[in-house]
């Protein structure tokens, strides 16, 4: 599937959809921590050294990383296929900015 860059559609959204940038930055730091400790975590899990795992930082666990909308940073109602939130998706789809998406009617 082709990846669509939604950053350029940023200007089309109202400010009310935006998450605080501190939350978005915190999530990026978590991603970096997960990447940093990934090999060590895999090694400790293979050895079943759970005491060693407990010594790692909490943010080294991949479950602490949150999926966020690429446009607004919103974490709730995230659509994985498009990597955006439902509100952003609705706005962009209604504007015809997402290729192949049409409003259904029956």
C-alpha positions as a printed Julia matrix, in Angstrom:
106×3 Matrix{Float64}:
   0.0     0.0    0.0
   1.25    3.46  -0.84
   2.16    5.67   2.1
   0.53    9.09   2.12
   2.26   12.02   3.8
  -0.39   13.82   5.84
   1.93   16.54   7.17
   1.09   18.77   4.21
  -2.62   18.64   5.15
  -1.8    20.02   8.59
  -3.0    23.51   7.68
  -6.51   22.25   6.83
  -7.33   21.16  10.38
  -8.73   23.34  13.12
  -6.49   23.85  16.15
  -8.98   22.03  18.43
  -7.87   18.67  17.0
  -4.24   19.17  17.96
  -2.65   17.34  20.89
  -0.24   19.17  23.16
   3.23   19.04  21.67
   4.69   17.95  25.01
   2.7    14.68  24.77
   3.86   14.11  21.19
   7.49   14.8   22.18
   7.21   12.46  25.16
   5.99    9.7   22.88
   8.94   10.28  20.53
  11.34    9.98  23.48
   9.65    6.69  24.39
  10.15    5.44  20.83
  13.84    6.3   21.02
  14.18    4.48  24.37
  12.44    1.39  22.99
  14.8     1.37  20.01
  17.85    1.84  22.24
  17.03   -1.11  24.52
  15.42   -3.45  21.94
  18.43   -5.75  21.52
  19.12   -5.94  25.26
  15.44   -6.67  26.0
  15.39   -9.46  23.41
  18.52  -10.98  24.93
  17.16  -10.83  28.49
  13.83  -12.31  27.4
  15.6   -15.17  25.61
  17.5   -15.94  28.82
  14.26  -15.53  30.82
  16.09  -13.1   33.08
  13.07  -11.21  34.42
  15.09   -9.58  37.22
  17.32   -8.05  34.56
  14.28   -6.87  32.61
  12.97   -5.17  35.73
  16.2    -3.14  35.96
  15.6    -1.53  32.55
  13.72    1.77  32.32
   9.94    1.5   32.13
   9.88    3.31  28.81
  12.07    0.58  27.29
   8.93   -1.54  26.94
   7.26   -1.24  23.5
   3.79   -1.37  25.07
   4.32    2.11  26.5
   4.54    3.67  23.04
   1.2     5.08  21.89
  -0.01    5.24  18.29
  -0.61    8.89  17.47
  -2.16   10.7   14.52
   0.54   11.97  12.16
  -1.36   15.18  11.54
  -2.82   16.18  14.89
  -0.96   14.02  17.4
  -4.25   12.71  18.82
  -3.94    9.26  20.41
  -7.57    8.21  20.68
  -9.62    6.84  17.76
  -6.47    6.04  15.75
  -6.94    4.34  12.35
  -3.86    2.18  11.77
  -4.29    1.8    8.04
  -4.05    5.54   7.46
  -2.03    6.44  10.6
  -4.43    9.25  11.46
  -7.27    9.8   13.92
 -10.9     9.42  12.95
 -11.51   13.18  13.16
  -8.6    13.95  10.86
  -9.67   11.12   8.57
 -13.21   12.47   8.34
 -12.02   15.99   7.54
  -9.53   14.87   4.9
 -11.91   12.33   3.34
 -14.72   14.89   3.13
 -12.33   17.28   1.41
 -11.33   14.54  -1.05
  -7.69   14.6    0.05
  -7.37   10.86   0.67
  -7.16    8.95  -2.63
  -9.55    6.04  -3.03
 -11.82    6.96  -0.12
 -15.42    7.79  -0.92
 -18.42    8.37   1.27
 -20.65    5.34   1.32
 -24.4     5.4    0.83
 -26.94    2.59   0.83
